[in-house]
Amino acid sequence: MAIRVLSRLTFNRWVSSFHQNPVNPSKKVRSISRNPNPPGKICTEFGDRSQYRQLISFANILQRYGFPSSQIHDFLRKNQFLLSFSLVDVEKSLGILLSFKLSQKSIVSILSACPGILELGFLKKWEVGFSELGFSTVSPLLIQSVLEHCKKFQLDPIDLCKSIQVLKDVGFSDKTVTRVLEEFPRVIRMKPHDIDPKIDFFKRIGIQCDEIDQIFRSSPVIIGFSIEDRLKPLFKEFEDLGFTANEVRREIIRDPKILTMELGELSRCLDLLKDLKCRMPIQLKISSMGAFGAAMEVKLRVDCLCKHGLIRREAFKVLWKEPRLIIYELEEIEKKIEFLIQRMGFSINCLIEVPEYLGVNFDKQIVPRYNVIEYLRWKGGLGREVGLKGLIKPSRLKFYNLYVKPYPECENIYGRFSRLVEVKPRHPPGLWKLFKPPSYPDSKEDLRNIKLFMDCGSCSTQRQEFQEDSEI
């Protein structure tokens, strides 16, 4: 009961922001003898109360279906038209979304992007439409993307069925059709004359039908590219860079994401690779990828850095300063950037000055050093603030001597160079026996030679002593 009262008080605090009556300072205070609630005001008050109850009930339903309570206020404030929906219909709509096997995170995402999906008639129509697609299973991601797109452009299930038939007619498999609808639902509004020329374009350059299916399954967004404005200029750039038609075709089949490059992007990536200054082992690993493959790796890492807030010029600068990023996995780079921003509290722009952060080992260097600095900061052992440069640039031994050695309790945190760390031998035990020269038994001739050698040595010694005595 107490929880219910508290939740009601909490909701009443923020629902009042929806309907705040303006205060008139010139209005005089009414006498107690006068009627404080005229008939018109009573109706308005009851209307407000009913709307408050509707608002609270709506919020309770959303919260029960996994909508974060911290986002409910802004969501209802921006979409007040939802209050006109019946609460019973809203609950049924949320039940239909759950029947599509959508996760709570997906439901929150789809409602935030398109709150009108809660319309019961719309969802009932699509509940029947998805069951008649002809697929053995319909992925939740396909349902989410199709619902958002079709609600936005007022499309019906018949439009989706026509689009699926068009994709199957050009030779796409069910997996490719599903993948295209998941990543590029705009294909539902495309006509056959928009898709057929792209298929013919790839056939003219020597790509087979099954390979075309693989290309669109790997990168569905290609189906929306214009031939004259995007694909032909891109192939012209490949030709100007000196790549033959067979090389381009082979690389497209190997990695279709090459076609997602912007015009001029491949040239810039290749220029960066030519100007790299790095150690020979790293250079050999980059060269083993091939020109196309290495340029694609550069593009993916530039996109990753730009996604987190850097501009392209800054991202290229970071890669030029730290070429090891090209051979590192994207997951590892993402983990380091997330740790830098979320845990360490630094800005992404710090990577421009200290790109070495992305090149060092995460578990052996970044985390132990950060833990040591945080412990010293909490203890008050830092004379000055240590930035990202002071955390990463020092060598292992220098960092140990500066921050770990004066504080014995930090040795367990840092681990490296600690007395508690067992030093492993460089060679397996017993290896020295393999390098010990073999011993052979002495023969009679060897003994005689040794005796003659010793006798000669003693004679020479006596002769030297006699000469010294004669000189004296």
HELIX and SHEET records of a PDB file:
HELIX    1   1 ALA A    2  VAL A   15  1                                  14    
HELIX    2   2 PRO A   39  ARG A   64  1                                  26    
HELIX    3   3 SER A   69  LYS A   78  1                                  10    
HELIX    4   4 GLN A   80  SER A   84  5                                   5    
HELIX    5   5 LEU A   87  SER A   99  1                                  13    
HELIX    6   6 GLN A  104  ALA A  113  1                                  10    
HELIX    7   7 PRO A  115  LEU A  118  5                                   4    
HELIX    8   8 LEU A  120  SER A  131  1                                  12    
HELIX    9   9 PRO A  140  PHE A  153  1                                  14    
HELIX   10  10 PRO A  157  ASP A  169  1                                  13    
HELIX   11  11 ASP A  174  GLU A  183  1                                  10    
HELIX   12  12 PRO A  185  ARG A  189  5                                   5    
HELIX   13  13 PRO A  192  ARG A  204  1                                  13    
HELIX   14  14 CYS A  209  SER A  218  1                                  10    
HELIX   15  15 PRO A  220  GLY A  224  5                                   5    
HELIX   16  16 ILE A  227  LEU A  231  3                                   5    
HELIX   17  17 LYS A  232  ASP A  240  1                                   9    
HELIX   18  18 ALA A  245  ARG A  254  1                                  10    
HELIX   19  19 PRO A  256  THR A  260  5                                   5    
HELIX   20  20 GLU A  265  LYS A  274  1                                  10    
HELIX   21  21 MET A  280  SER A  287  1                                   8    
HELIX   22  22 GLY A  290  LYS A  307  1                                  18    
HELIX   23  23 ARG A  312  LYS A  321  1                                  10    
HELIX   24  24 PRO A  323  ILE A  327  5                                   5    
HELIX   25  25 LEU A  330  GLU A  338  1                                   9    
HELIX   26  26 PHE A  339  ARG A  343  3                                   5    
HELIX   27  27 CYS A  350  GLU A  353  1                                   4    
HELIX   28  28 PRO A  355  LEU A  358  5                                   4    
HELIX   29  29 PHE A  362  ILE A  366  3                                   5    
HELIX   30  30 VAL A  367  LYS A  379  1                                  13    
HELIX   31  31 LEU A  388  ILE A  392  1                                   5    
HELIX   32  32 ARG A  396  PHE A  399  1                                   4    
HELIX   33  33 TYR A  400  VAL A  404  3                                   5    
HELIX   34  34 CYS A  410  TYR A  414  1                                   5    
HELIX   35  35 LEU A  431  PHE A  435  5                                   5    
HELIX   36  36 LYS A  444  GLU A  471  1                                  28    
END                                                                             
